Amino acid sequence: MRVTAGVRGGQRGSATLFTVACAGVLLLLGAALGVVAALVHAHRVAQSAADLAALAAASAIGEAGDPCAAGASTAADNGARLTSCAVSGREVKVRVEVAGPRWLGQTADLGGEARAGPAGPG
């Protein structure tokens, strides 16, 4: 007769079930963190594209060009789409959007806004 010390017959394999459950939780957590990282990256891309588009648009004002066309071109070169462009005197305010990640049901696009023009007195 074989005697196992400290292990009941009904508990055999319970560590395997626990390990599989932990692996599933870690996989879900990793996927969620991946979505968050992709959202942060997309937002950074949108903000960078907005900054560059605003600077290009403000430069076009000084060169007597079309500021919104220059901003749209720069935004497109940086992977974004210009959604609004407002020119007020020598100041330009732009808004751009980039496609967000399409993982785990996330469907939102991310945007960035920037303003550029000559520095005021101060």
LOKETI-260730 format. One record per residue: x, y, z of N, C-alpha, C in turn; residue in one letter; residue number from 1. Coordinates in steps of 0.1 Angstrom, whole numbers, plus 5000, padded with zeros to 4 digits. Layout:
BEGIN
   n_px   n_py   n_pz   ca_px   ca_py   ca_pz   c_px   c_py   c_pz   r     k
      X      Y      Z       X       Y       Z      X      Y      Z   A   NUM
...
! end
This chain:
BEGIN
   n_px   n_py   n_pz   ca_px   ca_py   ca_pz   c_px   c_py   c_pz   r     k
   5008   4988   5000    5000    5000    5000   5009   5012   5000   M     1
   5005   5022   4991    5013    5034    4990   5006   5045   4998   R     2
   5014   5052   5005    5008    5063    5014   5015   5076   5009   V     3
   5006   5086   5006    5011    5099    5002   5010   5109   5014   T     4
   5020   5115   5018    5020    5123    5030   5014   5137   5027   A     5
   5003   5141   5033    4998    5154    5032   4990   5158   5020   G     6
   4988   5148   5010    4980    5151    4998   4968   5142   4998   V     7
   4957   5148   4997    4944    5141    4995   4942   5138   4980   R     8
   4936   5127   4978    4933    5123    4964   4925   5133   4956   G     9
   4916   5140   4963    4907    5150    4956   4914   5163   4952   G    10
   4925   5165   4957    4932    5178    4955   4943   5177   4944   Q    11
   4945   5165   4938    4955    5163    4928   4951   5171   4916   R    12
   4960   5179   4910    4958    5187    4898   4952   5201   4901   G    13
   4950   5204   4913    4944    5217    4916   4955   5228   4914   S    14
   4967   5225   4915    4978    5235    4911   4978   5239   4897   A    15
   4975   5229   4888    4974    5231    4874   4962   5240   4871   T    16
   4951   5238   4877    4940    5247    4874   4943   5261   4879   L    17
   4949   5263   4890    4953    5276    4895   4963   5283   4886   F    18
   4972   5275   4881    4982    5281    4872   4976   5285   4859   T    19
   4967   5278   4853    4960    5282    4841   4952   5294   4843   V    20
   4945   5295   4855    4937    5307    4858   4946   5319   4859   A    21
   4957   5318   4866    4966    5329    4867   4972   5333   4854   C    22
   4975   5324   4845    4980    5327    4832   4969   5335   4824   A    23
   4957   5331   4825    4946    5338    4818   4945   5352   4823   G    24
   4946   5354   4836    4945    5368    4842   4957   5376   4837   V    25
   4968   5370   4837    4980    5378    4832   4979   5381   4817   L    26
   4973   5372   4809    4972    5375    4795   4962   5386   4793   L    27
   4951   5386   4800    4941    5397    4799   4947   5410   4804   L    28
   4955   5410   4814    4961    5422    4819   4971   5427   4809   L    29
   4979   5419   4803    4988    5423    4793   4982   5429   4781   G    30
   4970   5423   4777    4963    5429    4765   4958   5443   4769   A    31
   4952   5444   4781    4947    5457    4785   4959   5468   4786   A    32
   4970   5464   4791    4982    5473    4791   4987   5476   4777   L    33
   4985   5467   4768    4989    5470    4754   4980   5480   4748   G    34
   4967   5479   4751    4958    5489    4746   4961   5503   4752   V    35
   4964   5504   4764    4967    5517    4771   4980   5522   4765   V    36
   4990   5514   4763    5002    5519    4757   5000   5524   4743   A    37
   4991   5517   4735    4988    5521    4721   4981   5535   4721   A    38
   4972   5536   4731    4964    5549    4732   4974   5561   4736   L    39
   4983   5558   4745    4992    5569    4748   5001   5572   4736   V    40
   5006   5562   4729    5014    5565    4717   5006   5573   4707   H    41
   4994   5569   4704    4986    5576    4694   4983   5590   4698   A    42
   4981   5593   4711    4979    5606    4716   4992   5615   4714   H    43
   5004   5609   4717    5016    5616    4715   5018   5619   4700   R    44
   5015   5610   4691    5016    5612    4677   5007   5624   4673   V    45
   4995   5624   4678    4985    5634    4675   4990   5648   4680   A    46
   4995   5648   4692    5000    5661    4697   5012   5666   4689   Q    47
   5021   5657   4686    5033    5661    4678   5029   5667   4664   S    48
   5019   5660   4658    5014    5664    4645   5007   5677   4646   A    49
   5000   5680   4657    4993    5692    4659   5003   5704   4660   A    50
   5013   5701   4668    5024    5712    4670   5030   5715   4657   D    51
   5034   5705   4650    5041    5708    4637   5032   5714   4627   L    52
   5019   5710   4627    5010    5716    4617   5007   5731   4621   A    53
   5006   5734   4634    5004    5748    4638   5017   5757   4634   A    54
   5028   5751   4636    5041    5759    4632   5041   5761   4617   L    55
   5038   5751   4609    5038    5752    4595   5028   5762   4590   A    56
   5016   5762   4596    5005    5772    4593   5010   5786   4596   A    57
   5015   5788   4608    5020    5801    4612   5031   5806   4603   A    58
   5040   5797   4598    5050    5801    4589   5044   5805   4575   S    59
   5034   5798   4571    5028    5801    4558   5021   5815   4559   A    60
   5017   5820   4570    5011    5833    4572   5022   5843   4568   I    61
   5034   5841   4574    5045    5851    4571   5050   5850   4557   G    62
   5047   5840   4550    5051    5839    4536   5040   5841   4526   E    63
   5029   5846   4531    5017    5849    4523   5011   5837   4516   A    64
   5012   5826   4522    5007    5813    4516   4994   5810   4523   G    65
   4988   5799   4520    4976    5794    4526   4979   5786   4539   D    66
   4977   5792   4551    4981    5786    4563   4974   5772   4566   P    67
   4962   5771   4563    4954    5759    4565   4959   5747   4556   C    68
   4962   5751   4544    4967    5740    4535   4981   5736   4539   A    69
   4989   5745   4544    5003    5741    4549   5001   5733   4561   A    70
   4992   5736   4570    4990    5728    4582   4985   5714   4579   G    71
   4975   5713   4569    4970    5700    4565   4980   5691   4559   A    72
   4989   5697   4551    5000    5690    4545   5010   5684   4555   S    73
   5013   5693   4565    5022    5688    4575   5016   5678   4584   T    74
   5003   5680   4587    4996    5670    4595   4996   5656   4588   A    75
   4993   5656   4575    4993    5644    4568   5006   5637   4567   A    76
   5017   5645   4566    5031    5640    4565   5034   5633   4578   D    77
   5027   5637   4589    5030    5631    4602   5019   5621   4607   N    78
   5012   5616   4598    5002    5605    4601   4989   5610   4607   G    79
   4986   5623   4605    4973    5628    4612   4965   5635   4601   A    80
   4953   5638   4605    4943    5645    4596   4939   5658   4603   R    81
   4940   5669   4596    4936    5682    4601   4921   5683   4601   L    82
   4915   5685   4613    4901    5686    4614   4896   5700   4616   T    83
   4904   5709   4621    4900    5723    4621   4913   5732   4621   S    84
   4910   5744   4615    4921    5754    4614   4915   5767   4615   C    85
   4919   5775   4624    4914    5789    4626   4925   5798   4626   A    86
   4924   5808   4617    4934    5819    4616   4928   5831   4622   V    87
   4936   5837   4631    4931    5850    4638   4943   5859   4638   S    88
   4944   5868   4628    4955    5877    4626   4967   5869   4622   G    89
   4978   5869   4630    4990    5862    4627   4991   5849   4636   R    90
   4980   5845   4642    4979    5834    4651   4971   5823   4644   E    91
   4975   5810   4646    4968    5799    4640   4965   5789   4651   V    92
   4953   5784   4651    4949    5773    4660   4945   5761   4652   K    93
   4951   5749   4654    4947    5737    4646   4943   5726   4655   V    94
   4935   5717   4650    4932    5704    4657   4934   5693   4647   R    95
   4940   5683   4651    4943    5671    4643   4937   5658   4649   V    96
   4935   5648   4642    4931    5635    4647   4940   5624   4641   E    97
   4943   5614   4648    4949    5602    4643   4941   5590   4647   V    98
   4942   5579   4640    4934    5567    4642   4939   5561   4655   A    99
   4930   5558   4664    4934    5551    4676   4936   5536   4674   G   100
   4941   5529   4684    4942    5514    4682   4928   5508   4681   P   101
   4927   5497   4674    4914    5490    4672   4915   5477   4679   R   102
   4920   5476   4691    4921    5464    4699   4910   5464   4710   W   103
   4906   5452   4713    4896    5450    4724   4885   5459   4724   L   104
   4879   5462   4713    4867    5470    4712   4870   5485   4712   G   105
   4882   5490   4713    4885    5504    4713   4883   5509   4699   Q   106
   4875   5520   4697    4872    5525    4684   4875   5540   4683   T   107
   4879   5547   4693    4880    5561    4693   4893   5566   4686   A   108
   4891   5577   4679    4903    5584    4673   4908   5594   4684   D   109
   4921   5597   4683    4927    5606    4693   4931   5619   4686   L   110
   4929   5630   4693    4932    5643    4688   4942   5651   4695   G   111
   4947   5661   4689    4956    5670    4695   4953   5684   4690   G   112
   4956   5694   4698    4954    5708    4695   4966   5716   4697   E   113
   4969   5726   4689    4980    5734    4691   4977   5748   4685   A   114
   4985   5758   4690    4984    5771    4686   4998   5777   4683   R   115
   4999   5785   4673    5012    5790    4670   5010   5804   4664   A   116
   5020   5813   4666    5020    5826    4662   5031   5834   4668   G   117
   5033   5846   4665    5044    5854    4671   5041   5855   4686   P   118
   5052   5856   4693    5051    5858    4708   5046   5872   4711   A   119
   5038   5873   4721    5032    5886    4725   5042   5893   4734   G   120
   5039   5905   4738    5047    5913    4746   5048   5907   4760   P   121
   5059   5907   4766    5059    5902    4779   5073   5898   4784   G   122
! end
